[in-house]
Amino acid sequence: MIKGIIFDMDGTLIDTNQLIIKCIQDCVEKYLKYRPQENELVAVHGKPLKTQMGFFSAKHTDDMVTYYRQIYRENRDQMTTIYDGVVKMLEDLKSKGIRMAIVSNKGANGVQHALSMFEIKEYFDICLSSSDVTKHKPDPEGIFKVLKFWDLLPNEIL
C-alpha cells in the first residue's frame, strides 16, 4: 500500500522550464559571450545551480550563480506557472491520507517561494531543498531522509 509520494518541484509541480533556460542562456551570454541553444542545456538540466554554472565555466561559476539568482528573482513570478491539475491532484491525495513531500535541487528560498506563490505548502509534510542534503539528486539521500522522517519503507512510497 502506498502511504507517501515524493515530488520534485521544477518541471513536476511547477513549470519553470522557460525561466531556467532564459537564466542559463543569459548567464552564459554575459560571461562567455555566446548564447547556448536549448539542446546544449540538456547536460545540466535538473542539476544544482552551482553544477550548472560550473559546467559552462569553472572560472566564472560563482559570479554566474549570483547573476542567475538575480535574473531568476526578477522573472520568476511572471515566468512560473503551476501545471494544470496539480492543486486538484494534491487535494485528492491529501483527502485519501497520502503523505506528500518535495525533494528538489532548487534552493530553499526558491522552494518556499513557489509553495507560497501557488498556495500549496499545506499539502506537504516535508520539503527538502538543495541545502538540506550533501548529495543532490539523482543521489537518493533526500529520499532516504523523507523515508526516515515518515518512518516508512521504500515500497510504501512513490
C-alpha positions in Angstrom: 0.0 0.0 0.0 1.4 3.4 -1.0 1.5 5.7 2.0 3.5 8.6 0.6 4.6 10.3 -2.5 7.8 12.3 -3.0 7.6 15.0 -5.7 10.2 17.1 -7.5 9.3 20.7 -7.8 10.6 22.2 -11.1 9.1 20.5 -14.1 6.9 18.3 -12.0 4.6 20.6 -9.9 5.5 23.9 -11.4 6.6 24.9 -14.9 9.9 26.9 -14.7 11.4 25.4 -17.8 11.5 28.6 -19.9 12.7 30.6 -16.9 15.6 28.3 -16.2 16.5 28.2 -19.9 16.5 32.0 -20.0 18.6 32.4 -16.9 21.2 29.9 -18.0 21.4 31.5 -21.5 21.7 35.0 -20.1 24.5 33.9 -17.7 26.5 32.2 -20.4 26.0 35.1 -22.8 27.1 37.7 -20.2 30.2 35.8 -19.0 31.2 33.7 -22.0 29.9 35.9 -24.9 27.7 33.3 -26.6 24.1 32.2 -26.1 23.7 28.4 -25.9 20.8 26.8 -27.7 18.2 24.9 -25.7 19.6 21.5 -26.8 23.0 22.4 -25.3 21.4 22.7 -21.9 20.4 19.0 -21.7 23.6 18.1 -19.9 22.8 20.5 -16.9 19.0 20.0 -16.8 17.9 19.3 -13.2 21.3 19.7 -11.6 22.1 22.1 -8.7 22.7 25.7 -9.8 26.5 25.7 -9.0 26.9 22.5 -11.0 25.1 24.0 -13.9 27.2 27.2 -14.0 30.4 25.2 -13.4 29.6 23.1 -16.5 30.0 26.2 -18.6 32.8 28.0 -16.7 34.9 27.0 -13.7 36.4 30.4 -13.7 33.1 32.3 -13.6 31.0 29.8 -11.6 30.4 32.0 -8.5 29.7 35.2 -10.5 27.3 33.2 -12.8 25.5 31.8 -9.8 25.0 35.2 -8.4 23.8 36.6 -11.7 21.5 33.6 -12.3 19.8 34.2 -9.0 19.3 37.9 -9.8 17.7 37.1 -13.1 15.6 34.3 -11.7 14.2 36.5 -8.9 13.4 39.3 -11.3 11.5 37.0 -13.7 10.1 34.1 -11.6 6.7 35.5 -10.8 5.8 36.2 -14.4 7.5 33.2 -15.9 6.5 30.4 -13.5 3.1 28.6 -13.5 1.7 25.6 -11.8 0.8 22.8 -14.1 -2.9 22.2 -14.8 -4.5 19.8 -12.4 -1.7 19.9 -9.7 -3.8 21.5 -7.0 -6.7 19.1 -7.6 -4.3 16.2 -7.5 -2.8 17.4 -4.2 -6.3 17.9 -2.7 -7.3 14.4 -3.8 -4.2 12.7 -2.4 -4.5 14.6 0.9 -8.1 13.5 1.2 -7.0 9.9 0.8 -4.5 10.3 3.6 -1.5 10.1 1.4 1.6 11.8 2.8 3.4 14.2 0.4 6.9 15.6 0.3 9.1 17.5 -2.0 12.8 16.7 -2.7 14.2 19.4 -5.0 17.6 20.5 -6.3 16.1 24.1 -6.1 17.4 26.3 -3.2 15.4 26.6 0.0 14.2 30.2 -0.8 13.0 29.1 -4.3 11.1 26.1 -2.9 9.4 28.3 -0.2 8.6 31.0 -2.7 6.9 28.5 -5.1 4.9 26.9 -2.2 3.7 30.3 -1.1 3.1 31.7 -4.6 0.8 28.8 -5.6 -0.6 28.3 -2.1 0.3 24.6 -1.9 2.5 24.5 1.2 -0.3 22.9 3.3 -0.1 19.7 1.3 3.5 18.8 2.1 4.8 17.2 5.3 8.4 17.9 4.5 10.2 19.9 1.8 13.8 19.3 1.2 15.9 21.7 -0.9 19.5 21.6 -2.2 20.6 23.0 1.2 19.1 20.0 3.1 21.3 17.4 1.6 25.0 16.9 0.9 24.4 14.8 -2.1 22.0 16.2 -4.7 19.6 14.3 -6.9 19.8 11.9 -8.6 21.5 10.7 -5.4 18.8 9.2 -3.1 19.9 11.0 0.1 16.8 13.2 0.0 14.5 10.3 -0.5 16.1 8.4 2.4 15.7 11.5 4.6 12.0 11.6 3.8 11.6 7.8 4.5 13.2 8.3 7.9 11.1 11.3 8.7 7.9 9.3 7.8 9.3 6.0 9.2 8.3 4.3 6.0 9.9 1.6 3.8 10.8 2.2 0.2 8.0 0.0 -1.1 5.5 2.3 0.7 6.2 5.4 -1.3 6.2 6.6 -4.9 
